[in-house]
Amino acid sequence: MRLSLMVRCALLGLLILCLLLTPEATFAKTDYLRKELDAIVDKFHGKIGYSLHHLKTGDRLDRLGDEQFPTASTIKLAILCAAMEKVEKGEIGYDDARPLTEQDRQYGTGLMHNYRAGTKIPLRDLLNLMITRSDNTAAIMLGQWIGTDAIN
């Protein structure tokens, strides 16, 4: 059930990105998206907020948009996007690798927590483990590699 919610949230995120990145976003589309998002949020037994800004049209949507929320594993999507952007720019490659350190293992969890310190892990494997296994050690390594400025 939890995985299903995560998958639905990820798909909803992609839908939002697609709708907001189309240059012909109109008020009707924005209003429709707001109603869809609010319908999902209203069914959730917890606290959800969103804040979206279409850079080309200036359209904005938000619900509790000024409140801060803990990111939990949603930060992994931002790490993934930042890493892929760096690959696209040629700044790093999927086969580039970083060694796992004791500090990475100390603060992380997941499958990589069991790897031997010093093991070099390629970017593609870190991304795969972070997204498919929600591996926090991989996320920590990627966050340090990619950098908080790129991720933010």
C-alpha positions in Angstrom: 0.0 0.0 0.0 2.8 2.4 0.9 4.6 1.7 -2.4 1.4 2.3 -4.3 1.1 5.7 -2.7 4.8 6.5 -3.5 4.2 5.4 -7.1 1.1 7.5 -7.4 2.8 10.5 -5.9 5.7 10.1 -8.4 3.4 9.8 -11.3 1.4 12.8 -10.1 4.7 14.7 -9.9 5.5 13.8 -13.5 2.0 14.9 -14.6 2.5 18.2 -12.8 5.9 18.8 -14.5 4.4 17.9 -17.9 1.5 20.2 -17.5 3.5 23.1 -16.1 6.3 22.8 -18.7 4.0 23.1 -21.7 4.2 26.7 -23.0 0.5 26.9 -23.7 -0.5 26.4 -20.0 -3.8 28.3 -19.6 -6.0 29.3 -16.7 -8.3 26.4 -17.5 -5.4 24.0 -17.3 -4.2 25.6 -14.1 -7.6 25.5 -12.6 -8.1 21.9 -13.6 -4.7 20.9 -12.1 -5.6 22.8 -8.9 -8.9 20.8 -8.6 -7.1 17.5 -9.3 -4.4 18.2 -6.7 -6.9 19.4 -4.1 -9.0 16.3 -4.6 -6.0 14.1 -3.9 -4.9 16.2 -0.9 -8.4 16.2 0.6 -8.4 12.4 0.6 -5.0 12.2 2.4 -5.0 11.6 6.1 -2.1 13.9 6.9 -0.6 17.2 5.9 0.3 17.9 2.3 1.3 21.1 0.6 2.4 22.1 -2.9 3.8 25.2 -4.6 4.2 25.3 -8.3 5.3 28.1 -10.6 5.3 27.9 -14.4 8.3 30.0 -15.3 7.1 30.8 -18.9 3.5 31.8 -18.1 3.9 33.0 -14.6 1.0 30.8 -13.5 1.2 29.7 -9.8 -0.5 27.1 -7.7 -0.1 26.5 -4.1 -1.6 25.0 -1.0 0.2 25.7 2.2 2.9 26.9 -0.2 4.8 29.0 2.4 5.0 26.2 5.0 8.0 24.0 5.4 7.7 20.2 5.3 10.3 17.5 6.0 11.4 16.2 2.6 11.8 12.5 3.5 12.5 10.5 0.4 11.0 13.1 -2.0 14.5 14.8 -2.0 15.7 11.8 -4.0 13.8 13.0 -7.0 15.6 16.3 -6.8 18.9 14.5 -6.5 18.1 12.4 -9.5 17.1 15.4 -11.6 20.3 17.3 -10.6 22.5 14.3 -11.4 20.9 13.8 -14.8 21.3 17.5 -15.6 25.0 17.3 -14.8 25.2 14.2 -17.1 23.4 16.1 -19.8 25.8 19.0 -19.5 28.8 16.6 -19.7 30.0 17.5 -16.2 29.8 13.8 -15.0 29.2 10.5 -16.7 27.1 7.5 -15.7 30.2 5.4 -15.5 32.1 7.8 -13.2 32.4 6.3 -9.8 32.9 7.5 -6.2 34.3 5.4 -3.3 32.0 4.6 -0.4 33.4 6.0 2.8 32.9 5.0 6.5 31.1 8.3 7.0 28.6 7.5 4.1 27.9 4.2 5.9 27.6 5.8 9.3 24.8 8.1 8.3 23.1 6.0 5.6 20.8 3.0 5.5 19.9 0.6 2.7 21.6 -2.0 0.7 24.8 0.0 0.2 25.2 0.2 4.0 26.6 -3.3 3.7 29.2 -2.5 1.0 32.8 -2.4 2.0 34.3 1.0 2.6 36.5 2.0 -0.4 34.3 0.2 -2.9 33.9 2.5 -6.0 30.3 2.8 -7.0 29.4 4.1 -10.5 26.9 7.0 -10.8 24.4 4.7 -12.6 24.4 2.2 -9.7 24.0 5.0 -7.1 21.0 6.4 -9.0 19.5 3.0 -9.4 19.8 2.0 -5.8 18.5 5.4 -4.6 15.4 5.3 -6.7 14.5 1.6 -7.0 15.5 0.6 -3.4 15.2 4.0 -1.7 18.8 3.5 -0.5 19.7 6.4 1.8 23.4 5.7 1.7 23.3 6.1 -2.1 21.3 9.4 -1.6 23.9 10.7 0.8 26.8 9.9 -1.5 25.0 11.4 -4.5 24.1 14.5 -2.5 27.7 15.1 -1.6 28.8 14.3 -5.2 26.2 16.5 -6.9 26.2 19.3 -4.3 23.4 21.0 -2.5 23.4 24.1 -4.8 22.6 21.9 -7.8 20.0 19.9 -6.0 18.3 23.0 -4.6 
